[in-house]
C-alpha cells in the first residue's frame, strides 16, 4: 500500500470511528417565528422549544440576544438525550414602526455540528398614529399616587388619580405595590409621607417619593386644581 492510500485509509477509519461515537445534537421545533403584523410599541413574545436529538448530553448551553430582543435565562446548562426546554424571546417593537424586521438570538452548546444555533423573529411593525401612545411609553409614564390620609379625608377631597391607603394600614399593603415604577405619597402636611417614602426605599422601592408639604401646600399654591370632587 503506497503512502497516499495509507493516509486515505487512516482518514476513513477515523471518520467511521467518529460516526460511531455518541454525540449531542441540538435542534429546534422551528428556527423562525413569523409574527405577522403588529403595532409599534407592542411586545412580540415567542417560545422556541430546544431539543437534544443526539445520544450524548448537550452541555455548556448558553443563550445570547441581539439588539431589540431579550430572552429568558435557560433553566439548565445541560440537556440530556431526548430532553427539551423552552426559550422565551421578547421583542420590544418601540422605534421600529413602518419597518419589516428580523431579530435574532443564538444558543451555543457543545454540539460538534451546530455549535451556534440561530433563531429568528420576523414580521412587520405598523407605525403609530399621531394620536397613539405605545405600551412601552405608557409603561414608563405610569406612576402610583397614594393618599395616606383617612378614608374620610380622602372622600372629602383628594388629588385626581390618587388611591387611598391610610397610613395605619400601609405596612400590610406595601408588598402589593409593584416595583420599578414611580410611587408618590402624600398626606396632610408631608410628615408621614416622608416617613413612608424612606421605608419604601429601604425595602427596595427606589423610586418612592413624598410630595413636599402634602395636600396643605398643594392647596396653598395651586388652590383646587386637580382635586376631586372638582372645585372642593
Helices and strands as residue ranges (DSSP letters): H 3-20, E 26-28, E 32-39, E 43-52, E 62-65, E 69-71, E 84-92, E 99-108, E 116-126, H 135-141, E 143-147, H 151-156, E 158-159, E 163-164, G 167-169, H 170-173, G 174-176, E 182-186, H 191-202, E 208-210, H 214-222, E 227-228
